[in-house]
Amino acid sequence: MTIEAGLLVYLATQAGLVAKVSSRIYAMHAPQNVTLPCITYQRISTARNLTHDLTSSTLSDARFQFDIFAQKYIDALAISEELRKALQGYAGAMSTETVYAVLPVLEQHLDDPDMDYFRLTIDYIISHKE
């Protein structure tokens, strides 16, 4: 299993998050005409840690971007809080993947007056075993 698959399985078990978005958590992009609110996620980058002899240590730091879409700003904020509760500081299993730490690195509240929804972007680094 990949960290992406493990992450999706893990998020689907987080009651507070599921209460806000149901099963509307999508890799890369949401389907056309999706019901809001929803979350999309994608891997932005990966740093693979090496040992002193330059061989792989099997420890990776994967940076994931989560985009929260909601029709009301207050709803987007509430979803971001549930995502934070689920991820920030987490260590343990994500399905079959071993996670050592999840740390926040960025939060942006984006405003596009031509759109009829609000978008929050939050990045987390997930340190895990490959």
FENTA-V423408 format. One line per field, one symbol per residue. ss: DSSP state (2 for helix, 1 for strand, 0 for the rest). phi: phi as a letter, one per 40 degrees, with the letter a starting at -180 (. if undefined). psi: psi as a letter, one per 20 degrees, with the letter a starting at -180 (. if undefined). A space follows every 10 residues. Layout:
ss=???
phi=???
psi=???
This chain:
ss=0022222222 2000222222 2000111000 0000000111 1111111111 0000011111 1111111111 0022222222 2222222000 0111001111 1111111111 0000000111 1111111110
phi=.ccccccccc ccbcdccccc bfbcbbcgac ccgccccabb aaccaabccb cccgcccgcb bccbbbbbba cbdccccccc cccddcbdgc aicbfcccbc abbcbaabbc bbcccbabbb bbbbcbcacc
psi=qrhgghgggg hijoghghhh jcjmoqpfqq qqkqpqrrpq qqpgrpoppq rhjkrpijpq oppppppppq hpghggghgh ghgghhgpjq pbqndjqpph qppqiqppoq poiiqkrqpp ppqqpoprp.
